Amino acid sequence: MTRYGLDRDALTALLADEPAYRVRQVWSGLHERLSSPSEMTELPATLRARLEERLTPDLELATESVSDGGETVKWLWRLHDGALVETVLMHYADRTTVCVSTQAGCAMACGFCATGQAGFDRNLSTGEIVEQVIVGARAARGSGRRLSNVVFMGMGEPLANYDRVWPAVQRLHDDVGLSARHLTLSTVGIVPGIRRLATEDLPVNLAVSLHAANDELRDALVPINRRYPLSVLVAACEEYLAAKGRRLSFEWALIAGVNDRDSDAVELAAIARSLHAHVNLIPLNPTAEYDTPGSTAARVRAFRDLLRELGVNATVRQNRGTSIDAACGQLRATAVTLS
């Protein structure tokens, strides 16, 4: 049984021979206080030892990399079956964010993405997702910071693992105490998942990895577009906005000569304005399997400025951790190559 793989009912069963309040103490210790069982000094020593033995972590550290003067930390975890996943902790002046994985690998097959290049292994469990956040929160606390934001933008497609991702979101909100407004789910455009998300009670943020604003180009860059073309995706986003009233964001990885032309900005602006969406521009991180480079810094600025002239709120995301393979899947790809 793993530390965050059990739910309250399973913990209750495990502590059936203990007073009922022990369940509350342990659950709170794990989630609110970010404690390991051995650190829960309010528990008897014998119970702490028993829980430490029975409730093992899901994540085994394979590699830790630090860059940006300690402001970016990336972990590569080995799971119980040997699968490898990544988590990134990023400190900014006004916030601390952890980016978590939801799958080992990814089946979406976006050719410019290191995770997509590696293929799909399996879905992560709710516990494996939650534990990434706990590790990030503990690390943030250790450096005198407080974890404020969680983005589900690591390895995998969150909405393709909905039945495990959403319980993780609920636990982060209800038990860890993170605001729904500080939780962001990313998707390449899984329309049924977006529609399902619109029915949930928590108004989390939705980020759509768009990367192209016409079907021909998006079919090539993001193959799921062949199943859910832009007209269908935009309609689902409209449903989400109507249900939640939260600002939508579009992620756009800028690829030189592919989707960074003025015509691409005009197409993107038309969609973004219709949905009142914010656009995050991301200079493409290089990968060995995709030989087209990311846009130059000058072209990134020009693309951003054109979007703003066209009435779109657009910002350039700061590239963090390039020296430590911080793009999703890159550290895993390096580890697999070396093994």
Secondary structure, DSSP 8 states (H G I E B T S, - for coil): -BTTT--HHHHHHHTTTS-THHHHHHHHHHHTS---GGG-TTS-HHHHHHHHHHSB-S-EEEEEEEEGGGTEEEEEEE-TTS-EEEEEEEE-SS-EEEE--SEEE-SS--TT-HHHHH-EEEE--HHHHHHHHHHHHHHHHHTT----EEEE-SSS-GGGGHHHHHHHHHHIIIII---GGGEEEEES--HHHHHHHTTSSS--EEEEE---SSHHHHHHH-GGGGTS-HHHHHHHHHHHHHHH---EEEEEEEBTTTT-SHHHHHHHHHHHHHHT-EEEEEE---BTTB-S-B--HHHHHHHHHHHHHTT-EEEE-----GGGT-STTHHHHHHHHH-
